[in-house]
Amino acid sequence: FQKFLNYLPKKSSILDAGCGTGWDTNFFLSNGYFVTALDASVKLLKLIETHKNLTKIESDFLNFKSETIFEGIWASFSLQHLPKNDFKTALKILKNSLSETGFFYIGIHEGNKEIRDNLGRYYSYYAESEIRGIILSLNLKILSLDKLESKSFDGKKINTMHLLIQKNN
């Protein structure tokens, strides 16, 4: 969180893209940011408490539209639930809502496969070279790419990538 927030002005606007139950949304709100919580599940959006600095949008990534231009877009392990052939399109749509000086965080699983876990959730794993190629093709600049070992929801060991990205002006 802090690495991402270090690049954003205080009280700026953040799109929590694929917010789920709103854990990250609530963190940003509690730190004084204006947050738009985006998720395809209205049930998950309903779990997020109303806040004066919060807007909720029920939409999937490919149909997302917003009048707001965001200083930051936070996509923490959400874009990986798209089929690989939709990833670049979704990223381009989100990029169009990012300010000219805005920053983008993506958390994603590292690998080279598309699977459903034993909970039925769909995942696309990306090799570093693959994700770099997609990001650079959209005229975005990778400021940092950190790799960590973690565990998935079904308890299996996974490798993750955490990317901090900026528009390439």
N, C-alpha and C positions, 0 to 999 in steps of 0.2 A: 504493500500500500504506500509506504512512505516514499519509496523511490519514484513512484508515479506522481504522488501529490507534491513532491519537491519541484516539479515542473509546472504546476498549475497555480495561478493566482488564487489567493484566498477568496472564498465565496463564489468561485466560478461554477459553471454548469458542467455536469458529468452525465453521460448516458451510461447506465449500467445495462449493457446489452446481454440479454439472457440472464436476468437477475435472479431467477428461481424464487426462493422464499424470502429474498431481500436482505440476507445477512450483510453483504457488501454495501447495498443501498443504505441500510441503517448506519453503518460505519461512516459513510460519506456525509449523511445528514447530520450525525452527531458531531461532526467536525466542521459544520457550517457551510457545506456545499449545497448547491441547488441540484437536485437529482431527478432524472427521468428514468424510471424503472421500466425496462422493455422485456416482455416475455410473451411467449405464445400461449401460455396457460393462464386463463383468467382465475383458476383456482389458486395458483401460486401467487398471483398478484394480490388477491384478496387477503392473503396472509400478512401482507406488509401494511403496517399501521399508517393511517393518514398523517401527513405532516405538511406544514405550511410551505415547505420548500420542495415538495414532492409532486411529480406528475407520473401517472401510470399509463402505459400504452400496451394494449394487448395486440401483438402482431408477431409474425415470424420475421426472420431477418430479410427474406426475399421480398416481402411486401411492406417493409418498414418505410414510413414517411413521417417527417417531422418538419415543422416550421423553425424549430430551434436549431441554432448552430452551437455546438458544444466545444468547450475548451479541452475536454477530456472524454475519451470513450474507453470504458472498462469492459472487456470481454474475457472474464475469468472462467475458463474451461467450459465455454458455451458454444463457440463456433465449431468445436470438434464434433458436435452432434449433427452437423450437416454432412450429407454425402460430399465427397471430394469435388465432384463436378459442380457443386453449388457454392463452394467456399469462396472463390475469387469474386463471384457476382455479389455475394453477401458483403464481403469486405469492401467492395467498391461502393455499394449502397451506403454502408456505414460511413465510409470516408467522405462522402458527399455532405454529411452532417457535421463534419469536423471543421473547426475554424482554421484559418490559414496558418496560425501558429499553434495549433492544437496537438495534443499527444494522445496516443492510443496504446493501451496495454492489452496483450493477448496472452493468456495462459492456455497451453495445449499439450496433449500427449505426444511424446516422441516415438517414432517408429515408422512402419510402412505397411499399414493394413487398415481395412475397414471391417469392423466386427460388431456383434451384439454381445454384451456381457451376460452373465448368468441372471441378471435382473431384467434383461430385455432391452437395455439402453443401447442405442446406436453410437458408435465412436469411429472417427477417422483419425488415424495416427499419421504424423508427418515427419519425414526426415528433415534435418536442418537445412540441407540444400534446397529441398522442395519448398519449404515455407519461406526461405529467403528469396527464392525466385519469384514466388507469387507476390510478396510484399514489394519487392523492387520493381516488378512489372507494373504496379499501380502508382509508381512515383512516390513511394513512401520510403523514409530513411529509417533504418534500424539503428537505434542509439545503443541498445544493449540486448544481449540474448544470454540468459542464464539458464543453466540446466540443473535440475534437482531430481533426486530419487524420491518417490512418494508411494502411496497405496491408493488404489482405486476404491470406489464404493463397495465393490464386491471383495475387497481385501487383497487383491493381487498386487504385486510389486509393479510399478510403472516408472518410466522416466518422463519427466516433464520439461517443457521449455517455457520460459517467461520472457516475453519480448516487449520492449519499450520502443515505440515507433513514433515518428513525427512526419508531418507532411514535408515533402521535399520542395521547398519554394524556389 
